[in-house]
Structures are given as C-alpha cells and as structure tokens.
C-alpha cells in the first residue's frame, strides 16, 4: 500500500503564537488527483498585522481582506472583504479544526511534510489545543520530514524555485509536494560506484531533474534519458543545447 504523504503550509504572524496569529492553512497530498484543503482563519487578529514589515505586502494580497492606507502608504485598517472570491474559504478556527480532522480519516497517522515547517506544525496542533489526547488518531503528531532538512541531508542543490503564488498557503503546499517529488528523484539518482565498464553517468539539470547517460556501443557513443520518464533518449550535447548545462553527480550500473 502506498504511503499517504500530506504537505502542509500555513501563513501566520510570527509574533503571535496563539490561534489568532494563524492567517491561513492549506493541505494537499500525493493522491491522484490530489486532495486539496484551504482555509482562511476568521479568528485571525487583523489589527495586529498592519505594522508587520512583511505580511501586508507579501501575504495579505492572497487573502480576502480590504487594506486601507494613508497617502504615505501607512496602513490604517485591515478588514475582511466578504465580496472577495476567496472569502468562500473563510472559517472560524473551530470549523477549520473540524475540517482538518475530517481530512485525516482513519486510525493511522499520515506522513506529514512541510518546508521549514516547525511553526506550520505548531499552528496545526493549536487548532486542537496542543492536546494530543483529544486529537483524532489520523492527525500527525510529529512531522514525517522537513523538506529543507531532507535537502541538506541529501546534499542536493535547490531543486525547485517557486515563481508564482508564493505565500499563498495552498500554492505553497502544492509547491512542497512538487519539491518533495524532486528530492525523492534526486535521492534515487545518488549512486556512487567507481566509473567502470558497465556503468552509466548520472547528471542533474538546472531544474533538479536527474538524467542518466547510457553507453550504447564500445565506441562510447552515448544517449541520455530522464530518470523515470518515457522520453526518447538523445545525445547529451543535443540535450544541453536545448535545456542548458548538466551537472555530473555520480554513476550507476548500466
């Protein structure tokens, strides 16, 4: 049975560890199609975030709020915008807790992942009063892994850059899912036997995708193919001309 990986992201006021500091929470998983969950916390303390140096410009544009400012740009108020299309995701913290509990059915904890996720897990647990005894058995008590910690253990480069939707909780959770897949593929590509006859070279491209180069004849002609993909093999120079330089990372049996 395939393990269920669940990817968590939250947006929050780091100065406020209470539930009123939680702005939004999102979950997605490795199912096909993925099960997405997104909620905006109606119990968030909007007044407290007006003077934050980061949240107004980077997080609030993704939330169903109205922001009013003085002519010098100083925020005078942050209020809920009930006409915003994303207000449909607005919930009380108590309702979010009920829906999150329903997201984790069964008796077995899902394998939870987040990126720099200590605070994300903390806000998830605060929905349930930080009381493991009252949390449903399917809700993860501890993270299966932190994606940045996994990247460092693997010695992997930054494999995936988020170019859109950053600091929207659901976009970030979906990014975490893609990032985890990249890390798993990189991990599978990490084999380091000494180069010899019968071994193929492993490369990683600028997006972090692993490629394997197979020798096709005693004359050392070679073709290269994306690991775990049904792509027609090409010569490495042709590939590099198309997608940019590859970085050699090791060897594997051919």
N, C-alpha and C positions, 0 to 999 in steps of 0.2 A: 504494500500500500504506500502510495506517495505521501510524504510528509506535507502537512499544510504549513506553508510559510505565510506569515502575516506581516505586513510592512506598515509601520506606524509613523505618523508625523503630527506634531502639534504646533500651533502658534500661540505664544504666551508673552506675558510681561515678566521678564526675569526678576524684577524687583518684588514681585508678588507671588509667593509660593502657594497661596490659597487658591481655591477653585475660581475665585473672582479674577485671578490672573490668567486663566485659560481663555483664549480667544476663539480657537477653532481646533478641531481634532479630525483626523482622517485615517482610514484603514483601507488597505487593499490586500489581495492575496495572490497566490500563484496558481489559482484555478484558471480554467479556460472555458468561458470568459471569466475574467477576474470579478470578484465580489467587492465593489467599492462602497465605502461608507464615508459620509462627510457631514459634519455638524458645526454650526456656529453657536457659541455659548451666550445665551441671552443674559446670563448672570455675570458676565464679564464687567469689570469696573472700567467703563469707557472714559470716565472723567480722569482717571489716574494715568492714562496713556498719552494724553495730549502733549505732555512735555518730554516724552521719551525721545532720545536722539535718533532712534532707528525705526520704531514701529509706524509712526504716521506716514512716512514716505515709502516704506517697503512692504508693510503688512496690511495697513488699512485700505489701500487700493483694491485689495482682493476680498474685502468684507462688505456686507450690506449696511454701510453706515454713511451718514452725511457729516462732512467736516466743514466747519465754518472758520474763517480766518480774518484777522485784521489785515489792513493793507500792507503791513510789513511781513505778512506770512505767519505771524503768531496764531496758533490755533485757539479759538475761543470756545468751541464746543465740538464734541463728537457724539452723535445720536444715531439711533437705529433708523434705517431707511426702509420702511415697510413696502415701498414701491419698487425696491431693488429686486431683480430676478432671483438673486441668491438668498433673499430673506426666507424663501421656502425651506432653507436648511437651518434656520434659527430654531433653537431648542433651549429649554431650561436645562441646567446641569443634571437635574434628576431624570429628565427624559433622555438625555444623552446616555446616562448610566444604564437605563433600561435597554436602549437600543444597542449599546456596546455589548451588554450581556447577551443579547439575542444574536449578536454577530459571532460569538464564541460558544456555539452549542456543544453538547456532549460532555463527557467526563474527562477528556484528555486535553491538556493544555496545548494550544497551537505554538508553533515555533516563531517567536516574535523577533523582528529585526527593526532597527532604526539606525539613523546616521547621526553620530554624536548624540546618542539617544537617552542619556541619563535623565534629563528633565522630561522628555516625552513620556517615559515610563512612569515617572513620578506623578505627572498630571493624570495619566490613565488611572493610576491607583487612587488618586484623590477623589475620583468620581465615586469610589466605594469606601470613602473614609479611611483609606490606607489600612483597611481591616481584611486581611486575607481570609479570616474565618467566615466573613459574610460574602466574599466574592464567589461568583459561580465557579465551579471547578474548571471550566474551559478557559477562563481568563488567565493569561500568562502571568505568573508571579515574578519570574525573572526573564530577562531577555535571552533568546537563543544566541544572539550575537549582536555586536555593534559593527556596522559596516566599515567605519573608519578603523576600528581595531583590527578587523579582518584584513583590510587592505594593508595595514602596516605589518601584520604577521606574514602575509604573503610576499611582502616586498614589492607590491605591484605599484605601477605608476597611477596617476589619477586617470582612471579608465573611461570616465564619462563625465561630461560637463553639462549642467542644466542650463539651457539657453532661454527657456520661456517658463513663465509661471512660478518662478522662484518665490518662496514664502507664501504661496497658496498651499494650504495643508494637503489637499488632495493631489495637486500636481507634484508636491514633494514626496508624498507616499508612493506615487507611481514611479517617480524617479528612483526611489530606493529599491523598488522591485527590479527595474532595469539594471541598476547598478549592481545589485546582488547577483543577477544573472551574468553580468560581465566578470565579476570577481570569481564566480564558480568556473567560468570558461577559462579564465586566466589560470586558476589553480590546476585545472585538468591539463593545461599545456606545460606545466612546470615539471619537466623530467630532465635529468642531467646526467645520463650515461656519457662516457667519453666518446667523442666522434670516432666512428669507425665504419667499415663497410656494413651495410645493412641498417644504417641509422639515417633518419630524416631530420632536417633542421627545423626548429621552431622559431617563429617570428611573431611579433605583435605590431599591429598597425597603430596609427595615431589616435584611433577611437578605442584602442584597447582590445580589439578583436584578435584572437590568435589564429595564425596561419601555419600550415605545415608544408614543407618543401620536400617532395619525394624525388629521389634519383630514379630516372626511367631507363637508363642504359649504362653500360660500362664506360661510355664516353662522358659520363657525369652530366648529361643533359638533365634538366630538372623541370618539374612543374610544381606549382604551388596551389594550395586549396585551403579555403576557410574551414577551420575545425568545426565539425558537427553541422555542416551546411551542404546542401545539394547544389553546389556551384560547379560549373565546368572549370577544370584546372587550367591555369595559364602559366606562362613563363614569368619568373619573378620580376624581370626588368619591365615586362609589359604591365604587370600589376602596379609596380612602383610608379611608372609613368602615369598611371590612371589615378591612384589614390595617395601617392606620396611615399616617402621612405619607410621601410620596415626596420624594426629593431630586433636583432637576433637575441633570443633568450635561453636557448638550450637545444637539446637533442632528444629524440625518442626513437624506439625501434621502428624500422620501416616494415 
